[in-house]
């Protein structure tokens, strides 16, 4: 196929790399492209929001497929103009692009089709906005209706600040027509995740979930940006959550578009806030996110040219979808001063070194100048590490970052750090006196490099706290809970009654019966409240059993557990030497087959 790609950012560089890797790609062209895309495609200096100019280019190239990267040409109806001329286009027409181009349209669409989202009010005057604010509590959420280059969403902490923002948008028109209408909505407490999916208007295929980092500085401080980095997968996103997103958000969206007579071929980007395990839709985009695309596209090994072409034919259901994915971390290198004023034209060094050593570098704000690649924008590069584990992908990304330099370079050093520092296991003690057992469990987890947290909560004295901990555990990213308790040992059962996570009970040797009562209490849970039961004071086994659960989903944990087991077996073999001078069994006693 001859493919024309529209766009000039790191997202488009990632798309160009994905398309170039396809055996279906005969020739790749890009308008306008950048210095990185130039090594993969023939560049053309065309205004991609000019429908006539883009159509003329597609005709001159005899393009078999046009892939539209950014939102501006989609909202401008470039896809419609191309389709009228008979071109296959991956990207929705102007009607479908209203999901991103108009926050008012999007929120009312969600309301019409029962898609969970925050309660909202549409305001066209300051008086309406003040009434909407009065009906809500801080923090407030105010959004301009139209496209505003990522500058149209506000989260003021006070009513006064919120009112000033509404006045600036509605009366002072600081964002022009984009702020002629605004949306005031409830603030949603929870954690955010980006869900990208491709669709042909009937079938939906979900890509790996990701999280981006919007703030300019470490610790989520500083001004909002277009994105300073992203990573995939998202550890706390469970299969149950993904199924809810599919059935409550994505599939109803595609069905709703069809019911309203809006054909849609392209990407659905759902910005999701997870509140107590339930997905609420913050916003739609109708294209790949940036920097999310830079990690998601390399992480999922599919033939992207085949996927995009199948969407255009309405045959996405025929494309096999992989069950496995890689981990990927992308770090954005920005010009000093971004997102405010910054200087362009600084030479960039080290890109080739970083790529030779195993990282992928996607160009965004770059250009050729003075015989070298120079900075030409706010976000200059995205440096991506891909690996089997998130930890290794992050290491590779930052190893690549260290090889690249240009004057006043700025980047965040904490991309994906929250995902890696989040505890995987919660250890709950019924009493602080159980701390020695907790230390035994912790020691084993430290040996296996498994993150954990430890707390005290009593099933008898603080039952509400125990129930709340269990309910919140999965939403916070925990994968299992170990409950250490003595005497009647109600703690494991109460935890198990309020979570779907596996709960491992460790009876403590205490009281008149020396822990036998605790053992029986843990082992004899009522039907429907299963708890794995260890022996009395079996903290080490509890840790190893939990590690086996984690190993089912994490290859690194599985490898470390295998090494631990092999070392334990070696210890048994060495202990045979201590039997001397007693007569030993021959080595053949431990062999299989004819040698035994």
ABEGO torsion letter per residue (X at the ends): XBBBBBEABAAAAAAAAAAAABAABABBBBOAEBAAAAAABBBBBBBAABAAAAAAAAAAAGBABBBBABAAAAAAGAAAAAAAAGBBBBEBBAAAAAAAABAAAAAAAAAAAGBBBBBBBBBABAAAAAAAAAABBOBBBBBBABBAGGAABBBBABAAAAAAAAAAAAAAGAAEAAAABBBBBBBBBEBBBBBBBBBAGABBBBBBBBBBBABABBGGBEBBBAEAEBBOBBAABBAAAAAAAAAAAAAAAAAAAAAAGBBBBEBBBBBBBBBGGBBBBABBBABBBOAAAAAAAAABBBBAAAAAAAAAAGAAAABBBBABBBBBBBBBBBBBGOABBBBBGBBBBGAAAAAAAGBBBBBBBBBBBGGBBBBABABABBBBBBBABAAAAAAAAAAAAAABBBBGBBBBAABGAAAAABBABBBBBABAAAAAAAAAAAAAAAAAGBBBBBBBBBAAABAAAAAAAAAAAAAAGBABBBBBBBEAGAAAAAAAAABABBBBBBBBBBEAAGGAAAAAAAABBBBGBBBBBBBBGBAAAAAAAAAAAAAAABAAAAAAAAAAAAAAAAAAAAAAAAAOABBBBBAAAABBEAAX
